Amino acid sequence: MSTGAALGALTLLYTWRRTTNPVDSLRTAAVFGSLYWGTALTGVLYPGAKAMDPEFGEGFPQFWPFLALGALPWLGFWLV
């Protein structure tokens, strides 16, 4: 949870700070904003890891929400 909070704080900092180069600042904010979701998606790539705990069944239900949440910062960057 601390990693998510720190990445969120850095995203806000780089989104709203005053700078002479706003494009680089917003790009950095997009990286920080999507980093948590991208790393969460790669958790299933580790040997023996599964997307869900065995008592809850099979599947990867968080795939599409995580993908969408990871893409939103880049959509915002592109729109600016």
C-alpha positions in Angstrom: 0.0 0.0 0.0 2.9 2.3 0.7 4.2 1.9 -2.9 0.8 2.8 -4.3 0.6 5.8 -2.1 4.1 7.0 -3.0 3.5 6.5 -6.7 0.2 8.4 -6.4 1.9 11.3 -4.5 4.7 11.4 -7.2 2.1 11.4 -9.9 0.3 14.4 -8.4 3.6 16.2 -7.8 4.7 15.9 -11.4 1.2 16.6 -12.8 0.8 19.9 -10.9 4.3 21.3 -10.4 5.4 24.5 -12.1 8.2 23.8 -14.6 9.7 25.3 -17.8 9.2 21.9 -19.6 5.7 20.7 -18.8 5.8 17.9 -21.4 8.6 16.1 -19.6 6.9 16.6 -16.3 3.6 15.2 -17.6 5.4 12.3 -19.2 7.0 11.5 -15.9 3.7 11.7 -14.2 2.2 9.2 -16.7 5.1 6.8 -16.0 4.5 7.1 -12.2 0.7 6.8 -12.7 0.9 3.6 -14.7 3.9 1.9 -13.0 1.8 0.4 -10.2 -0.7 -1.2 -12.6 1.9 -2.4 -15.0 3.8 -4.2 -12.2 0.6 -5.7 -10.8 -0.1 -7.2 -14.2 3.3 -8.8 -14.4 2.9 -10.7 -11.1 1.5 -13.7 -12.8 4.8 -14.1 -14.8 6.7 -15.4 -11.8 7.1 -19.2 -11.7 4.3 -20.8 -9.7 2.4 -17.6 -9.3 -1.3 -17.4 -10.2 -3.6 -14.5 -10.6 -6.0 -15.6 -7.9 -5.7 -17.5 -4.6 -6.7 -21.2 -5.1 -9.7 -20.9 -2.8 -11.3 -18.4 -5.2 -10.9 -20.4 -8.4 -9.0 -19.8 -11.6 -8.8 -16.9 -14.0 -7.4 -13.4 -14.1 -10.4 -11.1 -13.4 -8.3 -8.1 -12.7 -6.6 -8.1 -16.1 -8.9 -5.7 -17.9 -9.4 -3.2 -15.0 -5.6 -3.1 -14.4 -4.9 -2.6 -18.1 -7.5 0.2 -18.3 -6.1 1.9 -15.1 -2.6 1.7 -16.4 -3.6 3.2 -19.8 -5.5 6.2 -18.3 -2.4 8.2 -17.4 -1.1 7.8 -21.0 -4.5 8.8 -22.4 -4.3 11.9 -20.3 -0.8 12.7 -21.4 -1.8 12.2 -25.1 -4.8 14.5 -24.7 -2.7 17.3 -23.3 
